[in-house]
Amino acid sequence: MIFVLINKRRFQPFPGKRKSDEAHANKQTKKRQRVAASRITETFETETKTEVKKIMQRIKSKLDDLPSTKLIDFVRGKIQTLEKDKKEIVGVFGKTGAGKSFLINTILGETTLLPSGNQGACTSVMIQVEANMTDSDSKYIAEIEFMTEEEWKEELWSIFRDRSYKDGNDEDKERDDDDDDDDEKISALYGKDGRGATLEELMDRKHFREIPEFRLSVKKIFLCDTAKQLSKNITCYTRSDTQSDTFKRQYWPLVKCITIKVPNSKDLLEHVVLVDLPGNGDCNKSRDEMWKLFVGNCSAVWIVSDIARATSEKESWEILDSTVSLFGPGGECRSISFICTKTDDIEENQKADARTCILRRNETTKRQVRDKFNKQKEVKKHFSGGKDFLQVFTVSSKEYQKEKHLQQEETEIPKLQEFLRNLNDRRTKTSVYVSGAYGILSLIEGAKSSDMTDSKEEVCQVLEQRLKDEIKSIGQTMDEAYETFEQCLSEGVRQSEESCEKLMNKVIAPRGKKASGYHKVVKSLCKNGGVHKPKGKRRREINLNESLASCMRSLIDEQFKIHFPNEGKGGPIREQIDTFTLDTNSLVGEHPEVSLHLAFLKTEETELKAKLIFDLREKKKKIYSTLTESIKDTMHRCYIRASEHTGKDSLKRMKDDLHQHMKNNNIFQKAKEDMLVCLTNLKDHIMMQLKCKLQESMDLSLKTPNSSFLPDDVTVEYNKMKMYYEKLMGCASTVQITPRLDLHTKTTIFESQSGNGRKRVKVSTSVTMLNPEIVKDLTTHDRKPTYRLQCPKAGLFQCSSTGLVFLMEGKGDVVYKVTQWDRSLLGSMTPAGPLFSIDCPEQSVCKLHLPHCMCDEKDDNVSVAHVTDGNMEIVQPLKTTATHVIVNITHLSLFGLIRDVFSFLPVRSQVLLFLRPQGNRPQKRILNVILLPKNVPLCEVEYQQRGSTFIQTSSNCTLTPRGKYGLCCELVANFSIQPKSGQLDYDYSPNFHPTFQVFLDCMSGAENIRLSLLDRGSNDQRVWECLIPTDFEPPQVSPINPHPGAEAVLKQLSEQAFVDKHMADLIQRVKMVLDVADDLLLEEMIPDELHSRLLMAGTSQEQMRLMSDALQAGGTRVKSAFYKALLNHEPRLVQDLAAASH
């Protein structure tokens, strides 16, 4: 807030205003950066899925041309399954006038999409809003689904029948507001012509000439260029307008549902549907069934209410109470949001300080809503009640658009948009799609590459035994659940039989209702299978079956919540499915010849588990509704018989029939048995799906002979798919990212655990710089340097080589080194710094300061990873400074920084230069230019570039991950640069290969070289440049080396000379390039990225050209390793080339 000092002459801002403005500007800059990064992420995901879809379309086309076999039909079916997409549904409930339509418009960035704002008009039908994923994806589309003619005729007949009750001699003489709702529908559709008309006259086709789709039972479709045009077209199908002076036919009484497809909304709605729902269903049977289906499928529920009446208005809370059994245990709702609208609507006397008043009321209302929700015991009992289950938002659509008093963030519309993005989860959906596609191509490629082998038979036997053991474990869990529910239901039967008269009379003879006045309700109950649906908008459904089942329900609710929770991944059955695995990865090492088959089985297992979790969610809805459905079925004949009673004492005879039938037919015992049957069916379904589906997959992949009918040219597609799969499948990791704290206070006191208490030590905040001792163990094969810091006392000590800072609570030696990241642990994250393996025998390190390379210390994309025993946890940082991320530590192991894999914000970087001779020609030199994040230790790079001269220059710059850069060389002739463009090496891999190489043939004519780094994405703007003198002398290799390893060095040089001499022949003649590359990758001689590029290359010659570039960049060590790998895989070729050179 900006405070202003007022005097008689003018307004004079406080000095703090400038700081506030600067803070706001910084916030907006950060927001723009996030938006830009988000767009890059979205583009990457979209392009990936698009490319994968194209690949699968090509594969499908190839399969369509082949004759049908069991394997080919199986693959075709798998491709069809890929395209299925289960969308998340957000149910939006609220009283008329609460602003639901305006809210949805604002969230989607529209102003006139859903009709809203007219006095006396309200949305009267269910409207679902989703992203336009059709070929006409730039259009606004509305699909209007009508009820059938027969259904409308039946509803009219019901209206006429109810009216006849008023004029007959039946016992129903009461008057309620049902007539008003009936009149509203008749007047909307027929106008004055509907008054006094007969059923046949109302069904005359002249009334439906403008909507032939109604009579044809097809959808009416509008395609529009603008939202305004669409809104105008659909108004008469969505809105009930009771205050219009002129009659204009409205068709909403005939509409079952409207689907609106919005362009440019994939970010929010590609996998999400927003459904504007009436609060209590509909008296029309078909609309009511659709309403219940939507409510039961809601992943999230939004209750929208005017903030002025958020806690006092009954209707919003009644909606919650009346629908909770449908979206709770009978559904799949994982969160409830209470959205208070119109927060900008304040009193006139508050407008002088509007922002303060609005924000204060918002916080007060949030607290009051939460307090009231916590008192809703009937609602809360159905959910585990996690802290994020109920969310309260205070929003203003008007302020979001105009920003008169509030900034957009303060309107909380962006929070609702973020809610939808998280639910949309495009990244996971893309990963699932790519995983399925990769599995299919692995199956095809595997079936083409190998015939039946002993290895396949052995693997199959192992997997079949594992499958049997895993299924047995799931069966035991299901049996335990059965026993638990059997006990609860038995007690429920006993209590229900004792109180059945009370349960029945609660519905058919409630206290305070006159017998004669309740006749119509009981009659309606019997005619509609025990359910009476009042026609008034605020009237609640009366359900006799629910009442009779209520005692049994109350006894199973707690166990149902435990075994079938909607929130999280809990529940013993779900946990068994999640942990189920054939562990195919463990067999790849022993049986590499069937690795493709195992990759296919892994994706099949993942896909089947996802399907079983979906089935579990759907079947648990049926299980929960079994009690009421069973009672309804048992009472069915009685309902029909009782509904036929008319005349005097008909109400008494209906009640007697209902009571008698309930007592004589064991309805509660049958309901118990039916529910237990459903539980048994669930167990059988899960076990049979696992057994049959995975056995079928094993048979097709491991027992089917080599198929000559499958497409024989899918290797290129497979290699591309593997690359996409390896990049994206980390997104499915179960690593939970803990929200980061942002502390802004400096501390000079730390606590550490000591015995049974805590020890407080006060230290100085000044940092002491220490030069580390480099420890080398020549007895091991580990080539990495190890650093040792000798810290003499408690305090802060920084390593001058790596930038690491240790907070010591006492004297101690810290020994650490940089090690390799295990990418299988990272999930959707990527390294944001080196991974340090740290040890301190004295256990005196209590805080760690990890160097970061973020431009903005408030960037919350960076987390601290703590790796122990092959597992990774996310540690909450204490603070982030301009240079370091600070974290508390309890024990030492592996620590490093990680960030979101799709975060592309600029980072502080460095350009490192190393000069070396070209082979044995010292007059010709190669300048290696390496682009790295700033927090990569220079000493690590120098160690890898041994044999080259490091050129110290101004290396600092700011670069963007995935950004493309070029190198420009000036003031010198006879040079060449490769490649033409490169990227920041942001992988923190163990090898730091040159981003660019400058081949300098002659430097005698120039004193200096000017290098410039150009941003290809910004019209080659210079982002770094330096001037380099040409008088550097490259290191010389002496023929006499006193080092004990001199012979090994000379041998390496001999192997290097062989590779250099025969490179042209090697490019043409090496066939087993990938096998050689595998050996080099295992020895950390080449990066993962090169290996992926080799897989993408079409021929061995292309692969060797790529390998040649890497060998030139890697120098003697890499060439020597290449020679050894080549000798291992192609010894005859090495012999031939060696013989030809003599």
C-alpha positions, -999 to 999 in steps of 0.1 A, spaced: 0 0 0 12 36 -8 7 60 21 2 97 11 7 127 34 -19 153 28 -15 191 33 -35 221 21 -15 226 -11 -8 192 -26 -3 155 -21 32 146 -11 42 109 -13 62 93 14 98 84 4 87 47 7 65 51 -24 95 48 -47 106 16 -31 70 2 -33 69 11 -70 103 -6 -76 91 -37 -58 60 -38 -79 80 -33 -111 103 -62 -100 73 -83 -93 58 -76 -127 92 -84 -144 93 -117 -125 58 -124 -136 66 -118 -172 96 -141 -169 74 -168 -155 48 -164 -182 76 -166 -209 90 -197 -192 55 -212 -190 50 -206 -227 82 -223 -236 71 -253 -214 37 -254 -231 53 -252 -265 77 -280 -257 50 -303 -244 26 -295 -273 53 -301 -299 64 -334 -282 29 -348 -281 22 -336 -317 53 -353 -330 45 -385 -311 9 -385 -325 24 -381 -360 46 -411 -354 17 -432 -342 -4 -422 -371 23 -434 -395 26 -467 -375 -12 -471 -377 -12 -466 -414 14 -493 -418 -6 -517 -397 -38 -510 -416 -21 -523 -448 -12 -556 -431 -33 -588 -427 -49 -594 -393 -31 -616 -368 -35 -618 -331 -4 -597 -325 -13 -571 -352 -49 -568 -338 -35 -564 -303 -12 -535 -315 -41 -518 -333 -61 -520 -302 -33 -504 -281 -30 -475 -305 -68 -469 -303 -66 -469 -265 -39 -442 -266 -64 -417 -279 -88 -421 -250 -87 -392 -224 -106 -392 -192 -112 -355 -183 -113 -340 -148 -147 -324 -140 -151 -293 -118 -187 -289 -107 -197 -252 -102 -227 -248 -78 -244 -217 -66 -275 -197 -61 -290 -178 -90 -273 -144 -90 -241 -155 -73 -221 -147 -104 -211 -182 -117 -213 -173 -153 -194 -140 -149 -168 -159 -128 -162 -186 -155 -160 -159 -182 -133 -141 -163 -113 -172 -155 -112 -180 -192 -103 -145 -202 -137 -139 -219 -163 -112 -213 -193 -124 -231 -190 -162 -234 -217 -173 -210 -247 -151 -208 -247 -133 -175 -258 -101 -156 -294 -97 -167 -319 -88 -140 -345 -115 -138 -326 -139 -160 -307 -170 -148 -289 -200 -162 -315 -228 -163 -296 -258 -178 -264 -276 -172 -235 -261 -192 -201 -277 -196 -172 -257 -208 -141 -273 -223 -112 -266 -246 -119 -268 -283 -98 -298 -294 -115 -302 -328 -100 -295 -362 -118 -261 -361 -98 -251 -330 -101 -214 -336 -139 -214 -334 -162 -211 -305 -185 -241 -306 -218 -249 -288 -233 -284 -289 -269 -284 -276 -283 -318 -265 -321 -320 -262 -343 -344 -244 -363 -367 -266 -398 -359 -278 -410 -388 -257 -393 -374 -226 -408 -340 -231 -442 -355 -236 -439 -375 -204 -429 -343 -185 -460 -324 -199 -481 -354 -190 -467 -352 -154 -476 -315 -153 -512 -322 -164 -515 -351 -140 -504 -329 -111 -529 -303 -120 -557 -329 -122 -550 -337 -85 -561 -302 -76 -595 -306 -92 -603 -342 -83 -616 -358 -52 -583 -373 -41 -569 -365 -7 -542 -341 -20 -555 -306 -16 -523 -288 -7 -508 -260 -28 -471 -255 -32 -447 -237 -56 -445 -266 -81 -472 -249 -102 -450 -218 -106 -421 -239 -120 -445 -257 -144 -460 -224 -155 -425 -210 -161 -416 -238 -185 -449 -237 -204 -447 -199 -207 -411 -199 -219 -417 -224 -247 -453 -217 -257 -461 -182 -245 -498 -174 -243 -506 -204 -266 -497 -227 -237 -524 -215 -214 -553 -240 -214 -538 -260 -243 -541 -298 -243 -512 -322 -243 -517 -329 -281 -517 -292 -288 -485 -286 -269 -468 -315 -288 -478 -300 -322 -447 -298 -344 -454 -262 -353 -438 -253 -319 -405 -269 -328 -401 -258 -364 -370 -237 -355 -353 -266 -338 -356 -297 -361 -328 -312 -342 -352 -318 -313 -375 -340 -333 -346 -358 -349 -329 -364 -315 -296 -349 -327 -274 -321 -313 -278 -286 -325 -244 -271 -332 -232 -235 -335 -198 -225 -348 -189 -189 -342 -159 -167 -347 -164 -147 -315 -176 -155 -280 -202 -126 -283 -218 -142 -313 -219 -176 -296 -235 -162 -265 -262 -144 -285 -270 -176 -304 -274 -198 -273 -292 -174 -249 -326 -188 -256 -313 -223 -249 -297 -214 -216 -316 -186 -199 -349 -182 -182 -360 -146 -185 -391 -138 -165 -391 -101 -168 -392 -96 -206 -421 -75 -218 -423 -93 -252 -425 -130 -259 -396 -146 -275 -396 -183 -276 -371 -199 -252 -360 -235 -257 -343 -241 -224 -371 -264 -210 -362 -289 -238 -324 -288 -233 -307 -316 -214 -271 -301 -215 -250 -276 -235 -213 -282 -242 -193 -251 -251 -159 -255 -266 -135 -226 -262 -105 -219 -284 -70 -210 -270 -78 -226 -236 -58 -257 -236 -36 -244 -208 -66 -245 -185 -91 -269 -200 -74 -294 -223 -81 -322 -198 -106 -303 -176 -143 -296 -180 -161 -268 -160 -197 -277 -155 -223 -251 -143 -247 -272 -123 -281 -265 -108 -279 -272 -70 -305 -300 -65 -309 -318 -98 -340 -318 -119 -375 -332 -117 -371 -344 -153 -358 -380 -151 -333 -378 -180 -319 -344 -169 -317 -356 -133 -298 -387 -143 -273 -366 -162 -270 -342 -133 -262 -371 -109 -237 -385 -134 -219 -351 -135 -219 -347 -98 -206 -382 -92 -177 -376 -116 -166 -343 -101 -129 -342 -92 -135 -308 -76 -165 -289 -64 -168 -251 -64 -195 -236 -42 -201 -200 -54 -217 -174 -32 -220 -137 -28 -194 -126 -2 -221 -106 16 -241 -137 23 -213 -164 23 -221 -178 57 -256 -166 63 -273 -178 31 -287 -213 36 -289 -224 -1 -251 -227 -6 -247 -249 25 -278 -269 17 -263 -277 -18 -232 -290 -1 -252 -310 24 -276 -325 -1 -250 -335 -27 -221 -347 -5 -230 -383 -7 -230 -381 -45 -196 -365 -50 -180 -378 -17 -181 -416 -11 -204 -421 -40 -181 -400 -63 -145 -390 -67 -143 -354 -54 -108 -346 -41 -113 -310 -30 -141 -285 -22 -136 -248 -29 -159 -221 -14 -157 -191 -38 -170 -158 -24 -177 -134 -53 -183 -97 -57 -157 -87 -32 -156 -53 -48 -192 -46 -37 -186 -23 -7 -206 4 11 -203 40 -1 -186 52 31 -158 25 26 -148 36 -9 -122 62 4 -101 33 16 -115 6 -6 -85 -17 -9 -80 -20 28 -117 -26 34 -119 -53 7 -88 -72 18 -99 -70 55 -134 -84 47 -118 -111 25 -97 -124 54 -126 -123 78 -149 -141 55 -123 -168 48 -120 -175 85 -158 -175 90 -164 -199 61 -137 -223 74 -152 -222 108 -187 -230 95 -174 -258 73 -157 -274 103 -191 -276 120 -206 -295 90 -202 -329 106 -223 -347 80 -201 -334 52 -167 -338 69 -173 -374 79 -170 -385 43 -135 -371 38 -102 -375 55 -100 -337 58 -65 -329 46 -55 -293 51 -59 -285 14 -93 -302 10 -113 -271 17 -100 -240 0 -117 -206 3 -112 -179 -24 -124 -143 -23 -127 -131 -59 -137 -101 -79 -143 -105 -116 -148 -68 -121 -116 -58 -103 -96 -84 -122 -107 -68 -155 -104 -31 -144 -79 -31 -115 -96 -1 -99 -88 -9 -63 -70 -42 -64 -42 -57 -84 -50 -88 -104 -33 -111 -79 -54 -97 -51 -86 -106 -69 -76 -143 -66 -88 -150 -101 -51 -161 -109 -53 -186 -80 -84 -202 -96 -66 -203 -129 -36 -220 -113 -60 -244 -96 -73 -254 -131 -37 -257 -145 -27 -281 -117 -58 -301 -124 -52 -300 -161 -17 -314 -156 -7 -314 -193 28 -326 -185 16 -359 -169 -10 -365 -196 17 -360 -223 41 -384 -204 14 -410 -201 7 -408 -239 43 -410 -248 49 -439 -224 21 -459 -241 34 -451 -276 69 -461 -265 56 -494 -252 39 -502 -285 70 -494 -306 92 -515 -282 69 -544 -288 70 -540 -326 108 -535 -326 113 -564 -302 91 -588 -322 111 -580 -353 146 -582 -337 146 -616 -321 130 -651 -323 123 -675 -295 153 -679 -273 161 -697 -240 165 -663 -225 130 -653 -234 116 -685 -218 136 -680 -187 125 -644 -184 89 -654 -189 90 -680 -161 104 -654 -137 77 -628 -146 49 -654 -144 60 -663 -109 63 -627 -98 28 -620 -113 14 -649 -93 30 -637 -60 18 -601 -65 -18 -611 -73 -18 -633 -42 -8 -603 -21 -36 -582 -36 -61 -609 -29 -52 -610 8 -57 -573 11 -91 -576 -6 -101 -604 17 -92 -583 48 -114 -555 34 -143 -579 29 -141 -591 65 -141 -555 78 -172 -545 58 -190 -578 66 -187 -570 103 -200 -534 98 -229 -545 76 -240 -572 100 -243 -546 128 -261 -523 104 -286 -550 95 -293 -555 132 -298 -518 140 -319 -513 108 -343 -541 116 -347 -526 151 -355 -491 139 -371 -498 105 -405 -484 115 -388 -451 125 -367 -450 93 -399 -455 72 -421 -430 90 -393 -404 89 -401 -401 52 -438 -411 47 -452 -397 79 -428 -369 91 -437 -349 122 -455 -316 115 -470 -327 83 -508 -333 80 -517 -367 66 -540 -353 39 -514 -327 29 -487 -352 24 -506 -375 1 -490 -362 -31 -455 -368 -18 -462 -404 -8 -479 -410 -41 -450 -395 -60 -426 -417 -40 -444 -448 -50 -447 -438 -86 -410 -430 -89 -393 -460 -72 -392 -444 -37 -380 -410 -48 -399 -377 -49 -383 -349 -68 -400 -315 -60 -401 -291 -89 -391 -260 -70 -355 -248 -75 -348 -249 -38 -368 -281 -30 -347 -310 -18 -352 -346 -31 -370 -370 -8 -356 -405 -10 -372 -433 10 -345 -458 -1 -318 -435 12 -336 -432 46 -340 -470 49 -303 -475 41 -291 -446 64 -284 -468 94 -262 -492 75 -245 -464 56 -236 -446 89 -218 -478 101 -197 -483 69 -189 -446 62 -157 -446 83 -144 -478 68 -154 -467 34 -134 -435 38 -104 -455 49 -106 -481 21 -118 -459 -7 -106 -423 0 -110 -397 -28 -81 -376 -16 -44 -385 -21 -32 -420 -29 -43 -437 3 -64 -467 10 -50 -503 13 -64 -514 -20 -50 -484 -40 -17 -489 -22 -15 -525 -33 -21 -515 -69 5 -487 -67 31 -510 -53 24 -539 -77 53 -545 -100 69 -572 -121 102 -553 -117 111 -558 -153 141 -534 -150 159 -558 -128 160 -584 -156 175 -561 -183 211 -565 -170 210 -603 -171 190 -605 -204 198 -574 -226 187 -593 -257 150 -590 -245 153 -554 -233 128 -542 -258 103 -568 -247 108 -558 -211 104 -521 -219 70 -530 -235 60 -550 -204 70 -521 -182 47 -496 -200 19 -523 -201 22 -526 -163 21 -488 -158 -9 -485 -182 -28 -514 -165 -22 -500 -130 -36 -466 -141 -67 -483 -156 -72 -504 -124 -70 -472 -103 -97 -457 -126 -118 -489 -123 -114 -488 -85 -127 -453 -84 -157 -461 -107 -166 -494 -89 -164 -479 -55 -192 -455 -65 -213 -485 -74 -204 -503 -42 -215 -473 -21 -248 -469 -39 -255 -507 -36 -274 -504 -4 -300 -479 -17 -302 -496 -51 -308 -530 -34 -335 -517 -12 -351 -500 -42 -351 -532 -61 -366 -552 -32 -393 -526 -27 -400 -522 -64 -431 -544 -66 -445 -528 -35 -440 -493 -49 -460 -502 -80 -488 -518 -61 -490 -489 -36 -491 -463 -63 -523 -478 -77 -543 -470 -45 -568 -441 -51 -599 -427 -33 -607 -426 3 -580 -438 27 -556 -444 -1 -528 -427 18 -533 -451 47 -533 -481 24 -501 -470 7 -483 -466 40 -496 -500 52 -483 -517 21 -449 -501 24 -445 -511 61 -457 -547 55 -435 -553 25 -404 -539 44 -410 -564 73 -416 -595 52 -388 -593 26 -355 -590 46 -345 -559 27 -316 -551 49 -300 -586 48 -304 -586 11 -287 -552 9 -258 -564 29 -254 -595 7 -255 -574 -25 -228 -550 -12 -205 -579 -2 -211 -594 -37 -199 -561 -52 -168 -562 -30 -161 -598 -42 -167 -587 -78 -141 -559 -73 -115 -583 -60 -122 -607 -90 -120 -578 -114 -86 -565 -102 -71 -600 -100 -84 -612 -133 -73 -580 -151 -38 -583 -138 -36 -620 -146 -52 -619 -180 -39 -586 -194 -3 -590 -182 -3 -627 -192 -15 -618 -226 12 -591 -229 39 -616 -218 26 -642 -243 26 -617 -272 60 -603 -264 80 -633 -251 62 -664 -265 52 -652 -300 77 -662 -327 95 -636 -348 67 -619 -368 74 -612 -404 40 -595 -407 48 -565 -385 62 -533 -401 99 -538 -408 110 -502 -409 101 -487 -376 136 -483 -362 138 -446 -368 104 -441 -352 114 -462 -323 146 -443 -317 128 -410 -317 101 -423 -294 128 -436 -270 143 -401 -269 109 -385 -261 101 -412 -235 134 -407 -217 129 -369 -216 93 -370 -204 88 -400 -182 106 -384 -153 74 -363 -149 56 -393 -135 79 -396 -105 64 -398 -71 89 -373 -56 69 -348 -37 81 -312 -39 78 -294 -6 69 -257 -8 99 -236 -1 101 -211 28 113 -176 21 129 -163 52 142 -127 52 158 -125 86 195 -129 92 204 -153 120 235 -156 141 223 -185 163 219 -221 151 206 -252 169 220 -287 167 208 -320 182 230 -331 211 220 -360 232 185 -356 245 184 -319 242 193 -291 218 225 -271 219 225 -234 210 258 -220 197 264 -184 188 289 -178 160 301 -150 139 283 -144 106 316 -135 88 329 -161 63 365 -174 64 379 -184 30 399 -216 30 420 -232 2 412 -269 1 437 -297 0 433 -318 -32 433 -355 -22 441 -380 -50 439 -417 -45 460 -433 -73 450 -468 -62 414 -464 -73 398 -458 -107 380 -427 -96 394 -398 -116 375 -371 -97 395 -348 -73 385 -349 -36 386 -317 -15 395 -315 22 389 -284 43 404 -282 77 381 -260 98 399 -250 130 368 -239 150 331 -231 150 320 -206 123 314 -202 86 340 -215 62 340 -213 24 359 -235 -1 378 -212 -25 377 -238 -52 340 -248 -53 322 -219 -34 306 -243 -9 301 -228 26 299 -249 58 286 -237 91 306 -256 117 295 -260 154 331 -270 162 365 -280 148 364 -306 120 377 -317 87 352 -317 58 360 -341 29 339 -339 -2 338 -343 -40 315 -337 -70 297 -368 -81 273 -378 -108 235 -373 -105 212 -404 -107 186 -390 -131 162 -418 -123 156 -402 -90 149 -367 -103 114 -372 -117 102 -339 -131 133 -321 -118 167 -314 -133 200 -306 -116 205 -269 -108 240 -274 -94 267 -300 -88 259 -330 -66 283 -330 -36 292 -361 -17 302 -347 18 316 -363 49 328 -349 82 342 -375 107 336 -351 136 299 -346 125 303 -308 132 286 -295 101 251 -282 108 243 -259 79 253 -260 42 254 -231 18 251 -244 -18 261 -220 -46 233 -213 -70 232 -195 -104 198 -179 -102 195 -143 -114 167 -136 -89 173 -149 -53 135 -150 -49 132 -176 -77 112 -204 -60 119 -230 -87 150 -242 -69 150 -269 -43 176 -288 -23 179 -326 -30 192 -349 -3 202 -383 -17 208 -413 6 208 -450 -1 193 -446 -36 164 -424 -24 160 -387 -28 141 -363 -5 135 -326 -9 149 -305 20 133 -272 29 158 -243 24 161 -219 53 170 -190 31 182 -181 -4 208 -153 -7 221 -137 -38 247 -164 -42 237 -194 -20 208 -216 -9 211 -223 28 198 -256 43 199 -273 77 215 -307 77 212 -335 103 236 -360 86 259 -358 57 257 -377 24 248 -363 -11 234 -327 -15 227 -307 -45 203 -281 -60 175 -291 -84 148 -272 -103 118 -279 -125 128 -295 -158 107 -271 -177 120 -239 -160 137 -217 -186 144 -185 -166 178 -169 -174 207 -180 -151 241 -165 -143 266 -183 -165 303 -184 -175 322 -188 -207 354 -208 -202 382 -209 -228 409 -237 -232 436 -237 -258 453 -269 -271 473 -280 -301 458 -298 -331 473 -333 -327 510 -331 -334 509 -298 -352 517 -271 -325 514 -243 -351 477 -251 -354 455 -248 -324 420 -255 -311 402 -231 -288 376 -250 -268 347 -227 -257 325 -241 -230 292 -225 -218 283 -235 -183 262 -222 -153 281 -201 -129 280 -226 -101 300 -252 -119 334 -252 -102 362 -241 -125 386 -266 -109 363 -295 -120 364 -282 -156 402 -276 -155 407 -312 -143 388 -326 -173 407 -302 -197 441 -314 -186 465 -309 -215 450 -276 -224 458 -241 -213 431 -222 -194 427 -187 -207 416 -164 -179 392 -137 -191 360 -120 -181 337 -151 -182 305 -138 -166 273 -136 -186 236 -143 -184 223 -172 -205 190 -191 -209 187 -229 -207 176 -242 -241 185 -209 -257 205 -211 -289 238 -192 -292 264 -187 -318 301 -178 -317 318 -150 -337 356 -148 -341 373 -116 -353 408 -101 -359 423 -133 -371 423 -151 -405 422 -188 -414 398 -202 -388 367 -222 -386 341 -227 -359 320 -257 -352 291 -261 -346 272 -231 -359 250 -229 -328 251 -244 -293 233 -243 -260 242 -237 -224 254 -270 -209 228 -271 -180 230 -308 -172 258 -308 -146 270 -340 -161 304 -354 -151 318 -344 -185 322 -308 -197 325 -310 -234 332 -279 -256 301 -260 -267 322 -246 -296 356 -253 -311 376 -226 -329 401 -242 -353 430 -217 -357 453 -225 -386 476 -196 -382 478 -167 -357 510 -151 -367 493 -121 -384 472 -110 -354 480 -99 -318 446 -105 -305 414 -125 -311 380 -111 -304 354 -136 -295 317 -127 -292 287 -149 -280 255 -142 -300 220 -149 -289 204 -165 -319 169 -159 -305 174 -121 -302 187 -112 -336 223 -122 -327 225 -97 -299 260 -99 -282 256 -114 -247 294 -118 -240 327 -108 -257 364 -107 -248 398 -99 -264 423 -128 -262 461 -123 -269 476 -148 -294 509 -154 -275 496 -183 -254 518 -214 -255 500 -247 -255 514 -274 -231 540 -296 -246 540 -334 -242 575 -345 -231 588 -379 -244 602 -386 -210 577 -386 -182 590 -392 -146 554 -400 -134 548 -437 -126 520 -438 -151 543 -427 -180 539 -459 -199 501 -456 -197 503 -420 -211 525 -431 -240 501 -460 -247 472 -435 -248 491 -413 -272 497 -443 -295 460 -452 -294 451 -415 -301 474 -415 -331 457 -446 -344 423 -430 -342 435 -397 -358 452 -415 -386 424 -438 -396 394 -415 -388 382 -414 -425 382 -452 -427 366 -455 -393 337 -433 -404 330 -455 -434 337 -490 -418 326 -490 -382 293 -508 -379 288 -513 -341 288 -476 -333 261 -479 -306 279 -507 -288 311 -487 -287 291 -456 -275 275 -477 -247 310 -485 -234 321 -448 -236 289 -437 -218 295 -462 -190 330 -448 -185 316 -412 -186 336 -404 -217 306 -391 -237 275 -372 -225 240 -386 -225 229 -361 -251 255 -374 -277 242 -410 -270 206 -398 -278 218 -381 -310 235 -413 -321 203 -432 -316 185 -407 -338 211 -409 -366 199 -429 -396 232 -447 -407 264 -459 -390 283 -433 -411 261 -405 -396 267 -419 -362 305 -420 -367 306 -384 -379 289 -374 -347 313 -396 -327 342 -380 -346 333 -346 -333 331 -359 -298 365 -376 -301 381 -344 -313 366 -325 -284 375 -351 -258 412 -354 -266 436 -382 -258 417 -399 -230 384 -402 -250 402 -414 -281 421 -440 -261 388 -452 -246 373 -453 -280 402 -474 -293 397 -500 -265 360 -502 -271 365 -506 -308 391 -533 -303 366 -551 -281 336 -550 -305 354 -549 -339 388 -565 -335 391 -576 -371 386 -540 -383 414 -527 -360 437 -555 -372 430 -546 -408 437 -509 -404 469 -516 -384 482 -540 -410 474 -515 -438 495 -488 -421 527 -509 -421 
